[in-house]
């Protein structure tokens, strides 16, 4: 048996003991979860009564160590410290076969039965989804690699170039990862948010300018930043309930011929958002949805991010503001949600 946090019918968590999963195939492994992270997607499910998630194990950002391997596994061994990629499709559809498994029609139903169960003591995963950690990369830092990979995929789709002017909307873990990758690519970056502590961290991580759009005019500040032209690329990184505000902001920030990359997530169903469609069309502003991550050329995007983290080109340590045990998961979620009061950015769970 293992300890796990199960989502309740009311939307919070109950920590209990459940059956430890068993390796289903010879190319799979059993891993012990050492650290898991709470992301924005998790928070959108917090305190929501969802019958399809009741009594389920959630969580998809984690690092841990290999406990047991199948007979066909050669890339890792028991005792290896690893980060685990939690994207897994059906492995039979055209998208999976072309390394675009982030677009698999059955992605969520497959991943949530196996690799996307980080809020527990152990999980099973295909060995190919594991990347060994250098000794100097901690479990806590590695847990942010899922976040950084989402950001890297958005960079890939954006066509970001040297000296581009970029706006990042939202200074949570995704936005701060997007900031770091944009700066690493030679861009000038302005970051917007409504929490001053998050914006202060953005400055510490290299932002050229920040704007609190609750107290300042974001459009005016972006125009000042770009000499009246608008940004080449706006990355919408807030998502969720903020999207009806932040997506129109992003399109207003973009220059004529610019791009808006939609990184923040939507909730299921239809979301009505008013946009200035005539300007978007007449200015040929591209709206580019970005979904999770997969491969960039011949390399997995998570492995690229691991290399950048190991070389010191991405800073995960500054993003980790709080740590709780699995038994304290409800307190951890409360802390992550109330970031104006707690100044939370990335909240880690030690399993």
WOHUZI-V928532 format. One record per residue. N is the residue number from 1. RES is the residue in one small letter. PHI is phi in degrees with one decimal (NA if undefined). PSI is psi as a letter, one per 20 degrees, with the letter a starting at -180 (NA if undefined). D_LAST is the distance of its C-alpha to the last C-alpha in whole Angstrom. Layout:
n->N res->RES phi->PHI psi->PSI d_last->D_LAST
n->N res->RES phi->PHI psi->PSI d_last->D_LAST
This chain:
n->1 res->x phi->NA psi->q d_last->14
n->2 res->x phi->-139.9 psi->q d_last->11
n->3 res->x phi->-80.2 psi->q d_last->9
n->4 res->x phi->-151.6 psi->q d_last->9
n->5 res->x phi->-100.4 psi->o d_last->10
n->6 res->x phi->-100.9 psi->p d_last->14
n->7 res->x phi->-69.8 psi->p d_last->16
n->8 res->x phi->-89.7 psi->r d_last->19
n->9 res->x phi->-63.5 psi->h d_last->23
n->10 res->x phi->-85.4 psi->i d_last->23
n->11 res->x phi->107.3 psi->i d_last->20
n->12 res->x phi->-99.8 psi->b d_last->18
n->13 res->x phi->-126.9 psi->q d_last->15
n->14 res->x phi->-119.9 psi->p d_last->15
n->15 res->x phi->-88.7 psi->p d_last->11
n->16 res->x phi->-149.5 psi->a d_last->13
n->17 res->x phi->-103.1 psi->p d_last->13
n->18 res->x phi->-133.5 psi->r d_last->14
n->19 res->x phi->-68.5 psi->p d_last->16
n->20 res->x phi->-69.9 psi->p d_last->14
n->21 res->x phi->-67.7 psi->q d_last->16
n->22 res->x phi->-114.1 psi->q d_last->19
n->23 res->x phi->-61.7 psi->p d_last->20
n->24 res->x phi->-88.0 psi->h d_last->23
n->25 res->x phi->-143.4 psi->q d_last->25
n->26 res->x phi->-66.4 psi->i d_last->26
n->27 res->x phi->-102.0 psi->j d_last->25
n->28 res->x phi->-111.2 psi->r d_last->21
n->29 res->x phi->-133.3 psi->r d_last->18
n->30 res->x phi->-108.4 psi->p d_last->15
n->31 res->x phi->-123.8 psi->q d_last->12
n->32 res->x phi->-86.8 psi->p d_last->9
n->33 res->x phi->-78.8 psi->p d_last->6
n->34 res->x phi->-101.0 psi->g d_last->5
n->35 res->x phi->-140.7 psi->p d_last->6
n->36 res->x phi->-125.9 psi->q d_last->7
n->37 res->x phi->-116.4 psi->q d_last->10
n->38 res->x phi->-103.3 psi->o d_last->13
n->39 res->x phi->-108.5 psi->r d_last->16
n->40 res->x phi->-61.1 psi->h d_last->20
n->41 res->x phi->-63.0 psi->g d_last->20
n->42 res->x phi->-59.0 psi->g d_last->17
n->43 res->x phi->-65.7 psi->h d_last->19
n->44 res->x phi->-69.8 psi->i d_last->22
n->45 res->x phi->-93.7 psi->i d_last->21
n->46 res->x phi->-66.3 psi->p d_last->19
n->47 res->x phi->61.7 psi->k d_last->22
n->48 res->x phi->-105.3 psi->p d_last->24
n->49 res->x phi->-77.3 psi->o d_last->25
n->50 res->x phi->-130.4 psi->o d_last->25
n->51 res->x phi->-62.5 psi->h d_last->26
n->52 res->x phi->-72.7 psi->i d_last->25
n->53 res->x phi->-107.0 psi->i d_last->21
n->54 res->x phi->-60.6 psi->p d_last->21
n->55 res->x phi->67.3 psi->k d_last->19
n->56 res->x phi->-104.2 psi->q d_last->17
n->57 res->x phi->-90.9 psi->p d_last->13
n->58 res->x phi->-113.3 psi->a d_last->13
n->59 res->x phi->100.6 psi->p d_last->12
n->60 res->x phi->-140.8 psi->j d_last->14
n->61 res->x phi->-120.4 psi->o d_last->12
n->62 res->x phi->-160.2 psi->r d_last->10
n->63 res->x phi->-140.4 psi->q d_last->10
n->64 res->x phi->-168.3 psi->b d_last->9
n->65 res->x phi->-137.2 psi->q d_last->12
n->66 res->x phi->-72.8 psi->p d_last->14
n->67 res->x phi->-108.1 psi->g d_last->15
n->68 res->x phi->-146.8 psi->q d_last->18
n->69 res->x phi->-125.2 psi->q d_last->21
n->70 res->x phi->-75.6 psi->r d_last->24
n->71 res->x phi->-62.2 psi->h d_last->27
n->72 res->x phi->-94.8 psi->j d_last->28
n->73 res->x phi->-83.2 psi->p d_last->25
n->74 res->x phi->-126.5 psi->i d_last->26
n->75 res->x phi->-87.5 psi->i d_last->25
n->76 res->x phi->-138.7 psi->r d_last->21
n->77 res->x phi->-140.3 psi->r d_last->21
n->78 res->x phi->-54.8 psi->p d_last->18
n->79 res->x phi->97.3 psi->i d_last->16
n->80 res->x phi->-66.1 psi->p d_last->17
n->81 res->x phi->-84.6 psi->p d_last->15
n->82 res->x phi->-141.3 psi->q d_last->15
n->83 res->x phi->-103.7 psi->q d_last->14
n->84 res->x phi->-116.2 psi->p d_last->15
n->85 res->x phi->-76.7 psi->p d_last->18
n->86 res->x phi->-100.9 psi->j d_last->17
n->87 res->x phi->-93.2 psi->p d_last->21
n->88 res->x phi->-150.8 psi->o d_last->23
n->89 res->x phi->-97.1 psi->a d_last->26
n->90 res->x phi->-77.8 psi->i d_last->28
n->91 res->x phi->63.5 psi->j d_last->30
n->92 res->x phi->-125.4 psi->i d_last->33
n->93 res->x phi->-77.9 psi->r d_last->34
n->94 res->x phi->-59.2 psi->h d_last->36
n->95 res->x phi->-72.3 psi->g d_last->34
n->96 res->x phi->-63.2 psi->g d_last->31
n->97 res->x phi->-67.6 psi->h d_last->34
n->98 res->x phi->-107.2 psi->k d_last->35
n->99 res->x phi->62.7 psi->k d_last->31
n->100 res->x phi->-112.1 psi->l d_last->31
n->101 res->x phi->-65.4 psi->i d_last->28
n->102 res->x phi->-63.8 psi->i d_last->27
n->103 res->x phi->-103.5 psi->j d_last->30
n->104 res->x phi->-58.0 psi->p d_last->30
n->105 res->x phi->-61.1 psi->h d_last->31
n->106 res->x phi->-111.8 psi->k d_last->28
n->107 res->x phi->-53.7 psi->g d_last->25
n->108 res->x phi->-72.4 psi->h d_last->23
n->109 res->x phi->-67.8 psi->h d_last->24
n->110 res->x phi->-78.2 psi->g d_last->23
n->111 res->x phi->-66.6 psi->h d_last->20
n->112 res->x phi->-76.6 psi->i d_last->19
n->113 res->x phi->-92.6 psi->i d_last->19
n->114 res->x phi->-140.5 psi->f d_last->17
n->115 res->x phi->-80.4 psi->h d_last->16
n->116 res->x phi->-96.2 psi->l d_last->15
n->117 res->x phi->-139.6 psi->l d_last->12
n->118 res->x phi->-76.8 psi->h d_last->9
n->119 res->x phi->-84.3 psi->l d_last->8
n->120 res->x phi->-158.8 psi->r d_last->7
n->121 res->x phi->-70.7 psi->h d_last->6
n->122 res->x phi->-143.3 psi->q d_last->9
n->123 res->x phi->-149.7 psi->r d_last->12
n->124 res->x phi->-109.1 psi->q d_last->16
n->125 res->x phi->-158.5 psi->q d_last->18
n->126 res->x phi->-62.7 psi->q d_last->21
n->127 res->x phi->-58.7 psi->h d_last->21
n->128 res->x phi->-66.4 psi->i d_last->23
n->129 res->x phi->-89.4 psi->j d_last->20
n->130 res->x phi->-107.2 psi->p d_last->18
n->131 res->x phi->-127.0 psi->p d_last->19
n->132 res->x phi->-70.1 psi->q d_last->19
n->133 res->x phi->-93.5 psi->p d_last->18
n->134 res->x phi->-61.2 psi->q d_last->21
n->135 res->x phi->-59.3 psi->h d_last->20
n->136 res->x phi->-85.3 psi->i d_last->20
n->137 res->x phi->-99.2 psi->o d_last->18
n->138 res->x phi->-77.1 psi->r d_last->14
n->139 res->x phi->-59.8 psi->g d_last->11
n->140 res->x phi->-61.8 psi->g d_last->11
n->141 res->x phi->-63.1 psi->g d_last->15
n->142 res->x phi->-64.2 psi->h d_last->14
n->143 res->x phi->-63.3 psi->h d_last->12
n->144 res->x phi->-82.1 psi->i d_last->16
n->145 res->x phi->-67.6 psi->h d_last->18
n->146 res->x phi->-62.0 psi->g d_last->18
n->147 res->x phi->-59.6 psi->g d_last->19
n->148 res->x phi->-61.8 psi->h d_last->22
n->149 res->x phi->-66.7 psi->h d_last->23
n->150 res->x phi->-58.5 psi->g d_last->24
n->151 res->x phi->-66.0 psi->g d_last->26
n->152 res->x phi->-64.6 psi->h d_last->27
n->153 res->x phi->-61.2 psi->g d_last->28
n->154 res->x phi->-64.0 psi->h d_last->30
n->155 res->x phi->-62.5 psi->g d_last->32
n->156 res->x phi->-57.3 psi->g d_last->33
n->157 res->x phi->-70.4 psi->h d_last->35
n->158 res->x phi->-77.0 psi->h d_last->36
n->159 res->x phi->68.9 psi->k d_last->38
n->160 res->x phi->-51.4 psi->p d_last->37
n->161 res->x phi->-122.9 psi->r d_last->40
n->162 res->x phi->-55.8 psi->p d_last->41
n->163 res->x phi->74.1 psi->j d_last->42
n->164 res->x phi->-63.8 psi->q d_last->41
n->165 res->x phi->-97.1 psi->p d_last->41
n->166 res->x phi->-128.1 psi->p d_last->37
n->167 res->x phi->-113.0 psi->p d_last->36
n->168 res->x phi->-113.5 psi->o d_last->32
n->169 res->x phi->-100.2 psi->o d_last->32
n->170 res->x phi->108.0 psi->p d_last->29
n->171 res->x phi->-112.5 psi->l d_last->27
n->172 res->x phi->-83.9 psi->a d_last->23
n->173 res->x phi->-56.4 psi->g d_last->21
n->174 res->x phi->-64.9 psi->g d_last->23
n->175 res->x phi->-62.1 psi->h d_last->26
n->176 res->x phi->-72.9 psi->h d_last->25
n->177 res->x phi->-68.9 psi->g d_last->24
n->178 res->x phi->-61.3 psi->g d_last->28
n->179 res->x phi->-57.1 psi->g d_last->29
n->180 res->x phi->-63.3 psi->g d_last->28
n->181 res->x phi->-69.9 psi->h d_last->29
n->182 res->x phi->-64.6 psi->g d_last->33
n->183 res->x phi->-65.2 psi->h d_last->33
n->184 res->x phi->-62.9 psi->h d_last->33
n->185 res->x phi->-90.6 psi->j d_last->35
n->186 res->x phi->87.2 psi->k d_last->38
n->187 res->x phi->-91.7 psi->q d_last->38
n->188 res->x phi->-96.8 psi->p d_last->39
n->189 res->x phi->-128.3 psi->p d_last->36
n->190 res->x phi->-112.2 psi->p d_last->36
n->191 res->x phi->-116.7 psi->p d_last->33
n->192 res->x phi->-117.7 psi->q d_last->33
n->193 res->x phi->-165.5 psi->a d_last->31
n->194 res->x phi->-118.4 psi->j d_last->32
n->195 res->x phi->-118.3 psi->o d_last->29
n->196 res->x phi->-62.5 psi->h d_last->31
n->197 res->x phi->-64.1 psi->h d_last->28
n->198 res->x phi->-67.3 psi->h d_last->26
n->199 res->x phi->-68.4 psi->h d_last->30
n->200 res->x phi->-62.7 psi->g d_last->30
n->201 res->x phi->-65.5 psi->h d_last->27
n->202 res->x phi->-59.2 psi->g d_last->29
n->203 res->x phi->-62.8 psi->g d_last->32
n->204 res->x phi->-64.5 psi->h d_last->30
n->205 res->x phi->-92.4 psi->j d_last->28
n->206 res->x phi->113.5 psi->j d_last->32
n->207 res->x phi->-59.0 psi->q d_last->33
n->208 res->x phi->-80.7 psi->h d_last->37
n->209 res->x phi->-159.2 psi->q d_last->37
n->210 res->x phi->-135.3 psi->q d_last->35
n->211 res->x phi->-140.5 psi->p d_last->36
n->212 res->x phi->-90.3 psi->o d_last->35
n->213 res->x phi->-76.5 psi->i d_last->37
n->214 res->x phi->-80.7 psi->h d_last->37
n->215 res->x phi->-119.0 psi->i d_last->39
n->216 res->x phi->-128.2 psi->r d_last->41
n->217 res->x phi->-84.2 psi->o d_last->43
n->218 res->x phi->-61.2 psi->g d_last->40
n->219 res->x phi->-60.8 psi->g d_last->43
n->220 res->x phi->-61.0 psi->g d_last->45
n->221 res->x phi->-66.1 psi->h d_last->43
n->222 res->x phi->-66.8 psi->g d_last->42
n->223 res->x phi->-64.8 psi->h d_last->46
n->224 res->x phi->-62.9 psi->h d_last->46
n->225 res->x phi->-65.3 psi->h d_last->44
n->226 res->x phi->-109.5 psi->j d_last->45
n->227 res->x phi->65.4 psi->k d_last->49
n->228 res->x phi->86.0 psi->i d_last->49
n->229 res->x phi->-89.0 psi->h d_last->48
n->230 res->x phi->98.3 psi->r d_last->45
n->231 res->x phi->-81.5 psi->q d_last->42
n->232 res->x phi->-68.7 psi->h d_last->42
n->233 res->x phi->-139.7 psi->p d_last->38
n->234 res->x phi->-112.0 psi->p d_last->36
n->235 res->x phi->-100.4 psi->o d_last->33
n->236 res->x phi->-84.1 psi->o d_last->32
n->237 res->x phi->-121.5 psi->j d_last->28
n->238 res->x phi->-89.6 psi->g d_last->28
n->239 res->x phi->69.0 psi->a d_last->28
n->240 res->x phi->59.1 psi->c d_last->27
n->241 res->x phi->-66.4 psi->i d_last->30
n->242 res->x phi->-77.9 psi->i d_last->31
n->243 res->x phi->-57.1 psi->h d_last->32
n->244 res->x phi->-61.2 psi->i d_last->36
n->245 res->x phi->-97.3 psi->g d_last->36
n->246 res->x phi->-77.4 psi->h d_last->35
n->247 res->x phi->-68.8 psi->g d_last->36
n->248 res->x phi->-59.0 psi->h d_last->40
n->249 res->x phi->-57.1 psi->g d_last->39
n->250 res->x phi->-59.0 psi->g d_last->38
n->251 res->x phi->-68.3 psi->h d_last->41
n->252 res->x phi->-73.9 psi->h d_last->43
n->253 res->x phi->-74.1 psi->h d_last->42
n->254 res->x phi->-73.7 psi->q d_last->42
n->255 res->x phi->-75.7 psi->r d_last->46
n->256 res->x phi->-58.5 psi->p d_last->48
n->257 res->x phi->77.9 psi->j d_last->47
n->258 res->x phi->-85.9 psi->a d_last->44
n->259 res->x phi->-133.4 psi->q d_last->40
n->260 res->x phi->-123.4 psi->o d_last->38
n->261 res->x phi->-102.7 psi->p d_last->34
n->262 res->x phi->-92.6 psi->n d_last->32
n->263 res->x phi->-99.8 psi->h d_last->29
n->264 res->x phi->-63.0 psi->q d_last->27
n->265 res->x phi->-89.4 psi->q d_last->26
n->266 res->x phi->-95.6 psi->q d_last->29
n->267 res->x phi->-79.7 psi->q d_last->28
n->268 res->x phi->-60.6 psi->q d_last->30
n->269 res->x phi->91.6 psi->a d_last->33
n->270 res->x phi->-92.6 psi->p d_last->36
n->271 res->x phi->-121.1 psi->p d_last->36
n->272 res->x phi->-87.5 psi->p d_last->39
n->273 res->x phi->-133.8 psi->p d_last->39
n->274 res->x phi->-80.8 psi->p d_last->43
n->275 res->x phi->-127.6 psi->q d_last->43
n->276 res->x phi->-82.5 psi->m d_last->47
n->277 res->x phi->-63.8 psi->h d_last->47
n->278 res->x phi->-62.2 psi->g d_last->51
n->279 res->x phi->-64.0 psi->g d_last->50
n->280 res->x phi->-58.8 psi->g d_last->47
n->281 res->x phi->-72.3 psi->g d_last->49
n->282 res->x phi->-65.4 psi->h d_last->52
n->283 res->x phi->-91.6 psi->i d_last->50
n->284 res->x phi->49.9 psi->l d_last->48
n->285 res->x phi->-80.5 psi->p d_last->45
n->286 res->x phi->-87.0 psi->p d_last->42
n->287 res->x phi->-100.4 psi->o d_last->39
n->288 res->x phi->-119.8 psi->o d_last->37
n->289 res->x phi->-72.2 psi->q d_last->34
n->290 res->x phi->-125.0 psi->p d_last->31
n->291 res->x phi->-117.7 psi->o d_last->28
n->292 res->x phi->53.2 psi->c d_last->25
n->293 res->x phi->-165.4 psi->r d_last->25
n->294 res->x phi->-157.6 psi->d d_last->27
n->295 res->x phi->-119.5 psi->q d_last->29
n->296 res->x phi->-123.6 psi->o d_last->31
n->297 res->x phi->65.4 psi->c d_last->34
n->298 res->x phi->-99.7 psi->j d_last->33
n->299 res->x phi->-125.8 psi->q d_last->30
n->300 res->x phi->-65.7 psi->p d_last->27
n->301 res->x phi->-64.5 psi->h d_last->26
n->302 res->x phi->-67.6 psi->h d_last->22
n->303 res->x phi->-68.1 psi->h d_last->24
n->304 res->x phi->-60.8 psi->g d_last->26
n->305 res->x phi->-66.6 psi->h d_last->24
n->306 res->x phi->-61.8 psi->g d_last->22
n->307 res->x phi->-61.2 psi->g d_last->25
n->308 res->x phi->-64.9 psi->h d_last->26
n->309 res->x phi->-65.9 psi->g d_last->23
n->310 res->x phi->-64.0 psi->h d_last->23
n->311 res->x phi->-86.3 psi->i d_last->27
n->312 res->x phi->81.0 psi->j d_last->26
n->313 res->x phi->-88.4 psi->i d_last->28
n->314 res->x phi->-125.0 psi->p d_last->25
n->315 res->x phi->-107.5 psi->o d_last->23
n->316 res->x phi->-92.2 psi->h d_last->19
n->317 res->x phi->-57.4 psi->g d_last->19
n->318 res->x phi->-66.1 psi->h d_last->21
n->319 res->x phi->-80.8 psi->i d_last->19
n->320 res->x phi->-85.0 psi->o d_last->16
n->321 res->x phi->-102.7 psi->h d_last->17
n->322 res->x phi->-143.6 psi->q d_last->14
n->323 res->x phi->-141.3 psi->p d_last->11
n->324 res->x phi->-134.7 psi->r d_last->9
n->325 res->x phi->-82.0 psi->r d_last->6
n->326 res->x phi->-60.7 psi->h d_last->5
n->327 res->x phi->-61.6 psi->h d_last->9
n->328 res->x phi->-99.7 psi->k d_last->10
n->329 res->x phi->-60.4 psi->h d_last->10
n->330 res->x phi->-67.4 psi->h d_last->14
n->331 res->x phi->-65.4 psi->h d_last->15
n->332 res->x phi->-63.1 psi->g d_last->13
n->333 res->x phi->-65.7 psi->g d_last->15
n->334 res->x phi->-58.9 psi->g d_last->18
n->335 res->x phi->-64.8 psi->g d_last->17
n->336 res->x phi->-65.5 psi->h d_last->17
n->337 res->x phi->-76.5 psi->h d_last->20
n->338 res->x phi->-94.1 psi->l d_last->22
n->339 res->x phi->-72.8 psi->h d_last->23
n->340 res->x phi->-64.4 psi->h d_last->26
n->341 res->x phi->-84.4 psi->g d_last->25
n->342 res->x phi->-92.7 psi->i d_last->22
n->343 res->x phi->63.3 psi->k d_last->23
n->344 res->x phi->-71.2 psi->q d_last->19
n->345 res->x phi->-118.7 psi->f d_last->19
n->346 res->x phi->-114.7 psi->p d_last->16
n->347 res->x phi->-106.3 psi->p d_last->13
n->348 res->x phi->-102.7 psi->q d_last->9
n->349 res->x phi->-114.1 psi->p d_last->6
n->350 res->x phi->-89.4 psi->p d_last->4
n->351 res->x phi->-91.7 psi->NA d_last->0
